Amino acid sequence: MIAYDGSEASVYAMKQFVYLFPDLCSLETEIVHMAEDEQVLIPDKGPVSEWAHEHFSNVSIHPVTYSSGEYFASESNASSVLVVTGSFGRSAFSQILKRSFSEDLVEKFNLLLFSTHM
């Protein structure tokens, strides 16, 4: 699974994953965009879809409308899941107020994570 939010960091993570693990690109791949509702458009869906279909042999792209952690945890119960995500910088104040998406995936849901930093 690839967590895609339209940021440069998420695109960079996808590219690095393909570069480092080309053999895994033949596995079923799901690119998900977290959104409040299904009416929210996936950022740059056309170019991302085109790129993804060139690099992954079995890929789907779609929005997810509920908590990202819950979604990844529910999917991981059905099969082995590796989540690809870009890193992000936040201020110390922001880190106090809200936990990191990546930390939640690892600590709360015990998911495998591939994360990159630009």
ABEGO torsion letter per residue (X at the ends): XBBBAGBAAAAAAAAAAAAABAAAAABBBBBBBBBABAABBBBGAAAAAAAAAAABABBBBBBBABBAAAAAAAAAAABBBBBBBBBBBBBAAAAAABBBAAAAAAAAAGBBBBBBBX
